[in-house]
Amino acid sequence: MQSKTQQIEDLLNKGVEKIIDEKHFKDALISGKKLRIKHGIDPTGDKIHLGRASQLWKLKDFQDLGHRIVLVIGDFTAQIGDPSDKPDGRKGLTEKEIKKNMASYIKQFDKILDIKKTEIRYNSEWFKKIGLDEFLSIAKIFSVQQMVHRRNFNERWKKEQSITLQEIYYPLLQGYDSVALKADAELGGYDQLFNLKTGRDIQKHYGQKPQDIMALRMLSGLDGRKMSTSWGNVVNISDEPKDMFGKIMSMKDEMMEEYFEICARLSEKELQEVKKKLKDKKYNPKDLKEELALKIVSLYWGEKKAEKAKQEFEKVFKDKGLPSDIRVFFAPKKEYPILELLFHLDLAKSKGEAKRLIQQGGARIDSKKITDFNKIIKVEEGLVIQAGKRNFARLTLKDGREE
């Protein structure tokens, strides 16, 4: 078992990009003082992906050391949209969309944190009460130049793209969260560094001690860009085990080291051993990727379900078999245009998406690739339709209601 000193060292180094003020933060942790560690999440989607989860696991490490974790759900700020690291800005959400997205958050948090020991707050609590005069007094702390010199704003400025005042106000709102909660420290992704530092300035304005900051490494999404719900390049912690396993197996080999470091929760010794294997050509990358997928799926679903997901993957991709839980659909018509069929079976969200799927070679009927998006499919009992690598459906001529 690790000593407390080693736990703190790991806490301050593993997956960490930058700490402000590092000496002060480390001294506070060593002193044994119980800190209020804040982390904010805007409900931009209804699922939490591995990038966000890596931040929650860091919070869990603080929680295990006895610190108070404060999760701020940005039900107010999500209406504006955080422009951080978004080259074209971000569209704000409606209250209805926010409520829908928040509905399953607690259940997902519970996969990682001890919810009973976690303080969960919503920033509408204080923003619906703050007066205009008070908000303007906060705005005086910052200059327009400071805001426009942010990397993403600066790029948009040079391209003569619109930057709304509402977007410029966003860091002020996130910073005020720290005042409302009297945070000792705030944890977030490195793309949030500007917003996190803003919190320190606003706390000083209110006579509070400025929070320490821990900015974590960002996780790449499946397409190589930052993992983001807005971009859809995500692996969600609520994904079914077989889907999570399959997504991880689909990533490029060169991304494995990053995922082992950020997502797999390995000890330093285990991580160094994996890094050696990744550089050693005698190890098959597919085997190492399966090891990675097993580790990650086990974190959220347990070892038994992870092993079952591996077996399913091997059955479909190695043995060319079909999933054991393939969905069966009753087909009331004798024939369908292929675009209509893919849409009818929920294998494509629209006929346009179905057409793109076929053009990219991702649609198959009984393992035979479909290349003609005008093709008419004659319905036969047991006909198997495949979309992409992991989505299958089987047709039946029997209406279950008649049995």
C-alpha positions as CSV (number, residue, x, y, z in Angstrom):
1,M,0.0,0.0,0.0
2,Q,1.3,3.5,-0.9
3,S,2.3,5.9,1.8
4,K,0.3,9.2,2.0
5,T,3.4,11.1,0.7
6,Q,3.5,8.9,-2.4
7,Q,-0.2,9.2,-2.9
8,I,0.2,13.0,-2.9
9,E,3.1,12.8,-5.3
10,D,1.0,10.7,-7.7
11,L,-1.9,13.0,-7.3
12,L,0.2,16.0,-8.3
13,N,1.9,14.3,-11.3
14,K,-0.1,11.6,-13.0
15,G,-2.0,13.1,-15.9
16,V,-1.3,16.6,-14.8
17,E,-0.4,19.4,-17.2
18,K,0.0,22.4,-14.9
19,I,-0.6,23.4,-11.3
20,I,-0.9,26.9,-9.9
21,D,0.3,27.5,-7.1
22,E,2.1,24.1,-6.9
23,K,4.1,24.7,-3.7
24,H,1.1,26.1,-1.9
25,F,-1.1,23.3,-3.1
26,K,1.4,20.6,-2.1
27,D,2.0,22.1,1.3
28,A,-1.8,22.3,1.9
29,L,-2.1,18.6,1.0
30,I,0.8,17.5,3.2
31,S,-0.5,19.6,6.1
32,G,-3.6,17.3,6.4
33,K,-6.0,20.2,5.9
34,K,-9.3,19.1,4.4
35,L,-9.7,21.1,1.2
36,R,-12.8,22.0,-0.9
37,I,-11.9,20.8,-4.4
38,K,-14.2,22.2,-7.0
39,H,-14.9,20.8,-10.5
40,G,-17.5,22.2,-12.9
41,I,-19.4,20.3,-15.7
42,D,-21.7,21.9,-18.1
43,P,-24.4,19.4,-19.2
44,T,-23.7,19.8,-23.0
45,G,-24.8,16.2,-23.5
46,D,-26.5,13.4,-21.5
47,K,-23.5,11.2,-21.3
48,I,-20.0,11.5,-19.6
49,H,-17.1,10.5,-21.8
50,L,-13.7,9.1,-20.9
51,G,-12.1,12.5,-21.1
52,R,-14.4,13.9,-18.4
53,A,-14.2,10.6,-16.5
54,S,-10.4,11.0,-16.2
55,Q,-11.1,14.2,-14.3
56,L,-13.6,12.5,-12.1
57,W,-11.1,9.8,-11.2
58,K,-8.6,12.5,-10.1
59,L,-11.4,13.9,-7.9
60,K,-11.8,10.4,-6.5
61,D,-8.2,10.3,-5.6
62,F,-8.7,13.6,-3.6
63,Q,-11.8,12.1,-2.1
64,D,-9.9,9.0,-0.9
65,L,-7.5,11.3,0.9
66,G,-10.4,12.8,2.8
67,H,-11.0,16.1,0.9
68,R,-14.4,17.5,0.1
69,I,-15.3,17.2,-3.5
70,V,-17.8,19.9,-4.9
71,L,-19.3,19.1,-8.3
72,V,-20.8,22.1,-10.0
73,I,-23.3,21.3,-12.7
74,G,-23.5,24.4,-14.9
75,D,-27.3,24.4,-15.5
76,F,-27.0,28.2,-15.9
77,T,-23.7,28.5,-17.8
78,A,-24.7,25.8,-20.3
79,Q,-27.3,28.3,-21.6
80,I,-24.4,30.4,-22.7
81,G,-21.9,27.7,-23.9
82,D,-18.3,27.5,-22.9
83,P,-16.2,28.8,-25.9
84,S,-13.0,27.2,-24.6
85,D,-11.1,25.5,-27.3
86,K,-14.0,25.8,-29.8
87,P,-12.8,27.5,-33.0
88,D,-16.4,28.5,-34.0
89,G,-17.8,29.1,-30.5
90,R,-20.5,27.0,-28.9
91,K,-24.2,27.1,-29.1
92,G,-26.0,27.6,-25.8
93,L,-28.7,25.1,-24.7
94,T,-32.3,25.6,-23.7
95,E,-33.5,24.9,-20.2
96,K,-35.4,21.9,-21.5
97,E,-32.2,20.5,-23.2
98,I,-30.2,21.0,-20.0
99,K,-32.7,19.2,-17.8
100,K,-32.8,16.3,-20.2
101,N,-29.0,16.1,-20.3
102,M,-28.7,16.3,-16.5
103,A,-31.2,13.5,-15.8
104,S,-28.7,10.7,-15.7
105,Y,-25.6,12.5,-14.5
106,I,-25.8,11.4,-10.8
107,K,-26.0,7.7,-11.8
108,Q,-22.9,8.2,-14.0
109,F,-21.0,10.1,-11.3
110,D,-21.7,7.1,-9.0
111,K,-19.6,4.8,-11.2
112,I,-16.6,6.8,-10.0
113,L,-17.2,9.0,-7.0
114,D,-18.6,8.2,-3.6
115,I,-21.8,10.2,-4.2
116,K,-22.8,10.2,-0.5
117,K,-19.6,12.2,0.2
118,T,-19.8,14.4,-2.8
119,E,-21.4,17.9,-2.7
120,I,-23.4,18.5,-5.8
121,R,-24.4,22.0,-6.6
122,Y,-26.1,23.8,-9.6
123,N,-24.8,27.3,-10.5
124,S,-28.3,28.6,-11.2
125,E,-28.5,28.7,-7.3
126,W,-26.5,31.9,-7.2
127,F,-26.7,33.3,-10.8
128,K,-30.5,33.7,-10.5
129,K,-29.9,35.9,-7.5
130,I,-26.9,38.0,-8.5
131,G,-27.7,41.6,-9.3
132,L,-26.5,43.6,-12.4
133,D,-24.5,46.0,-10.2
134,E,-22.6,43.1,-8.7
135,F,-21.9,41.5,-12.0
136,L,-20.6,44.7,-13.5
137,S,-18.2,45.1,-10.5
138,I,-16.8,41.8,-11.5
139,A,-16.5,42.8,-15.2
140,K,-14.3,45.8,-14.1
141,I,-11.6,43.4,-13.0
142,F,-10.8,42.3,-16.6
143,S,-10.0,44.1,-19.9
144,V,-11.3,43.4,-23.3
145,Q,-7.7,42.8,-24.4
146,Q,-7.3,40.0,-21.8
147,M,-10.3,38.2,-23.2
148,V,-9.6,38.7,-26.9
149,H,-6.0,37.5,-26.5
150,R,-7.2,34.0,-25.5
151,R,-6.0,31.6,-28.2
152,N,-9.4,30.6,-29.6
153,F,-10.8,34.2,-29.4
154,N,-7.6,35.5,-31.0
155,E,-7.9,33.1,-33.9
156,R,-11.5,34.0,-34.5
157,W,-10.6,37.8,-34.2
158,K,-7.9,37.4,-37.0
159,K,-10.5,35.6,-39.2
160,E,-13.0,38.3,-38.5
161,Q,-15.4,35.8,-37.1
162,S,-18.1,36.9,-34.6
163,I,-17.2,36.8,-30.8
164,T,-20.3,37.6,-28.7
165,L,-20.2,39.5,-25.4
166,Q,-22.0,36.6,-23.9
167,E,-19.0,34.3,-24.7
168,I,-16.6,36.8,-23.3
169,Y,-18.6,36.8,-20.0
170,Y,-18.4,33.0,-19.7
171,P,-15.1,32.9,-17.8
172,L,-16.4,35.5,-15.3
173,L,-19.4,33.2,-14.5
174,Q,-17.2,30.1,-14.1
175,G,-14.8,32.2,-11.9
176,Y,-17.7,33.4,-9.7
177,D,-18.6,29.7,-9.0
178,S,-15.4,29.5,-7.0
179,V,-16.5,32.5,-5.0
180,A,-19.9,31.1,-4.3
181,L,-18.4,27.8,-3.1
182,K,-15.4,29.2,-1.4
183,A,-13.2,26.7,-3.3
184,D,-9.7,26.0,-2.0
185,A,-8.7,24.4,-5.4
186,E,-10.3,23.8,-8.8
187,L,-9.6,20.9,-11.1
188,G,-10.3,21.0,-14.8
189,G,-9.0,20.1,-18.3
190,Y,-6.0,22.1,-19.7
191,D,-8.4,23.8,-22.2
192,Q,-10.0,25.4,-19.1
193,L,-6.8,27.0,-17.8
194,F,-7.9,30.6,-18.7
195,N,-11.3,30.1,-16.9
196,L,-9.6,28.5,-13.9
197,K,-7.2,31.4,-13.5
198,T,-10.1,33.8,-13.8
199,G,-11.6,32.3,-10.7
200,R,-8.4,33.2,-8.7
201,D,-8.8,36.9,-9.7
202,I,-12.5,37.0,-8.8
203,Q,-11.8,35.4,-5.4
204,K,-9.2,38.1,-4.7
205,H,-11.8,40.7,-5.6
206,Y,-14.1,39.3,-2.9
207,G,-11.4,39.0,-0.3
208,Q,-11.0,35.3,-0.5
209,K,-7.7,33.4,-0.8
210,P,-7.2,32.5,-4.5
211,Q,-7.8,28.8,-5.3
212,D,-5.0,26.6,-6.4
213,I,-5.5,25.1,-9.9
214,M,-4.9,21.7,-11.3
215,A,-5.1,21.5,-15.1
216,L,-5.2,18.0,-16.5
217,R,-4.0,16.5,-19.8
218,M,-6.7,16.4,-22.5
219,L,-7.7,13.1,-23.9
220,S,-7.8,12.7,-27.7
221,G,-11.1,11.5,-29.2
222,L,-11.4,8.6,-31.6
223,D,-10.8,11.0,-34.5
224,G,-7.6,12.4,-33.0
225,R,-9.1,15.7,-31.9
226,K,-9.9,16.5,-28.3
227,M,-12.6,14.2,-27.0
228,S,-15.8,16.2,-27.1
229,T,-19.5,15.5,-26.8
230,S,-20.0,18.3,-29.4
231,W,-17.8,16.5,-31.9
232,G,-19.2,13.0,-31.2
233,N,-15.7,11.4,-31.2
234,V,-16.3,9.9,-27.7
235,V,-16.3,6.8,-25.7
236,N,-19.0,7.2,-23.0
237,I,-18.8,5.6,-19.6
238,S,-22.5,4.6,-20.0
239,D,-21.8,2.9,-23.4
240,E,-22.7,-0.8,-23.2
241,P,-19.6,-3.0,-22.5
242,K,-19.5,-4.4,-26.0
243,D,-19.8,-1.0,-27.6
244,M,-17.1,0.5,-25.3
245,F,-14.8,-2.5,-26.1
246,G,-15.4,-2.1,-29.8
247,K,-14.8,1.6,-29.9
248,I,-11.5,1.2,-28.1
249,M,-10.4,-1.6,-30.4
250,S,-11.2,0.7,-33.4
251,M,-8.7,3.4,-32.3
252,K,-5.3,3.8,-34.1
253,D,-2.5,1.9,-32.5
254,E,-0.5,5.1,-31.8
255,M,-3.2,6.3,-29.5
256,M,-2.9,3.4,-27.0
257,E,-0.2,4.9,-24.8
258,E,-2.3,8.0,-24.2
259,Y,-5.3,5.9,-23.2
260,F,-3.2,3.6,-21.0
261,E,-1.9,6.7,-19.2
262,I,-5.1,8.7,-18.8
263,C,-7.9,6.1,-18.8
264,A,-6.7,2.7,-17.5
265,R,-5.8,3.6,-13.9
266,L,-2.5,1.8,-13.9
267,S,0.2,2.0,-11.3
268,E,3.4,3.7,-12.3
269,K,5.1,0.3,-12.5
270,E,2.3,-1.2,-14.6
271,L,2.4,1.8,-16.9
272,Q,6.2,1.6,-17.5
273,E,5.8,-2.1,-18.3
274,V,3.0,-1.3,-20.9
275,K,5.2,1.4,-22.5
276,K,8.0,-1.1,-23.0
277,K,5.6,-3.6,-24.6
278,L,4.3,-0.8,-26.9
279,K,7.8,-0.2,-28.2
280,D,8.7,-3.9,-28.5
281,K,7.8,-5.3,-31.9
282,K,7.4,-8.9,-30.5
283,Y,4.1,-7.8,-29.0
284,N,1.1,-7.7,-31.2
285,P,-0.6,-4.3,-31.1
286,K,-4.1,-6.0,-31.2
287,D,-3.3,-8.0,-28.1
288,L,-2.2,-4.8,-26.3
289,K,-5.3,-3.0,-27.4
290,E,-7.5,-5.9,-26.1
291,E,-5.6,-5.5,-22.7
292,L,-6.4,-1.8,-22.8
293,A,-10.1,-2.4,-23.7
294,L,-10.4,-4.9,-20.9
295,K,-8.9,-2.5,-18.3
296,I,-11.2,0.3,-19.3
297,V,-14.4,-1.6,-19.6
298,S,-13.7,-3.3,-16.2
299,L,-13.5,0.1,-14.5
300,Y,-17.1,0.9,-15.4
301,W,-18.8,-2.5,-15.8
302,G,-16.7,-5.1,-13.8
303,E,-14.4,-7.8,-15.0
304,K,-17.1,-10.4,-15.9
305,K,-18.9,-8.0,-18.3
306,A,-15.5,-6.9,-19.7
307,E,-14.5,-10.4,-20.5
308,K,-17.9,-11.1,-22.1
309,A,-17.5,-8.0,-24.2
310,K,-14.1,-9.3,-25.3
311,Q,-15.6,-12.7,-26.3
312,E,-18.4,-10.9,-28.2
313,F,-15.8,-8.9,-30.1
314,E,-13.8,-12.0,-31.0
315,K,-16.9,-13.8,-32.1
316,V,-17.9,-10.9,-34.5
317,F,-14.5,-9.9,-35.8
318,K,-12.2,-12.9,-35.4
319,D,-14.6,-15.7,-36.0
320,K,-16.9,-13.8,-38.4
321,G,-19.9,-14.7,-36.2
322,L,-22.8,-12.6,-35.1
323,P,-23.5,-11.0,-31.7
324,S,-25.5,-13.2,-29.3
325,D,-27.9,-10.4,-28.7
326,I,-28.5,-9.3,-32.3
327,R,-31.8,-7.3,-32.6
328,V,-34.6,-8.9,-34.5
329,F,-37.1,-6.7,-36.5
330,F,-40.4,-7.7,-38.1
331,A,-40.5,-6.6,-41.7
332,P,-44.1,-6.0,-42.8
333,K,-43.2,-5.4,-46.5
334,K,-41.8,-7.9,-49.0
335,E,-39.1,-5.5,-50.2
336,Y,-37.5,-2.2,-49.2
337,P,-35.2,0.3,-50.8
338,I,-31.9,-0.1,-49.0
339,L,-31.9,3.5,-47.6
340,E,-35.4,3.0,-46.2
341,L,-34.4,-0.3,-44.7
342,L,-31.4,1.0,-42.9
343,F,-33.4,3.9,-41.5
344,H,-36.4,1.6,-40.6
345,L,-34.0,-0.7,-38.6
346,D,-32.5,2.2,-36.8
347,L,-29.1,1.5,-38.3
348,A,-28.9,5.0,-39.7
349,K,-30.4,8.2,-38.2
350,S,-31.6,9.4,-41.6
351,K,-31.7,8.3,-45.2
352,G,-28.8,10.8,-45.9
353,E,-26.7,9.0,-43.2
354,A,-27.7,5.7,-44.8
355,K,-26.5,6.9,-48.2
356,R,-23.1,8.0,-46.8
357,L,-22.8,4.7,-45.0
358,I,-23.1,2.8,-48.3
359,Q,-20.8,5.2,-50.1
360,Q,-18.2,4.5,-47.5
361,G,-18.6,0.7,-47.8
362,G,-20.1,0.3,-44.3
363,A,-23.4,-1.5,-45.2
364,R,-23.7,-5.3,-45.7
365,I,-26.5,-7.8,-46.4
366,D,-25.6,-11.3,-45.1
367,S,-21.9,-10.3,-45.1
368,K,-22.0,-9.0,-48.7
369,K,-21.1,-5.3,-49.2
370,I,-23.8,-3.0,-50.6
371,T,-22.5,-0.5,-53.1
372,D,-25.7,0.7,-54.8
373,F,-27.8,3.0,-52.6
374,N,-30.7,2.6,-55.0
375,K,-30.8,-1.2,-54.5
376,I,-34.1,-2.9,-53.6
377,I,-33.8,-5.5,-50.9
378,K,-36.1,-8.5,-51.0
379,V,-37.0,-9.6,-47.4
380,E,-36.2,-13.1,-46.4
381,E,-36.5,-14.8,-43.0
382,G,-33.3,-14.4,-41.0
383,L,-31.7,-11.8,-43.4
384,V,-28.9,-10.0,-41.5
385,I,-28.2,-6.3,-42.1
386,Q,-25.0,-4.8,-40.9
387,A,-24.1,-1.1,-40.6
388,G,-20.5,-0.3,-39.7
389,K,-18.5,-2.8,-37.7
390,R,-20.7,-3.2,-34.6
391,N,-24.4,-2.7,-35.6
392,F,-26.5,-5.6,-36.7
393,A,-30.1,-6.4,-37.2
394,R,-31.9,-9.6,-38.3
395,L,-35.2,-9.6,-40.2
396,T,-38.1,-11.8,-39.6
397,L,-41.4,-12.3,-41.5
398,K,-43.2,-13.3,-38.3
399,D,-45.1,-10.7,-36.4
400,G,-44.5,-11.4,-32.7
401,R,-48.0,-10.0,-31.9
402,E,-49.5,-13.0,-33.7
403,E,-47.8,-15.6,-31.6
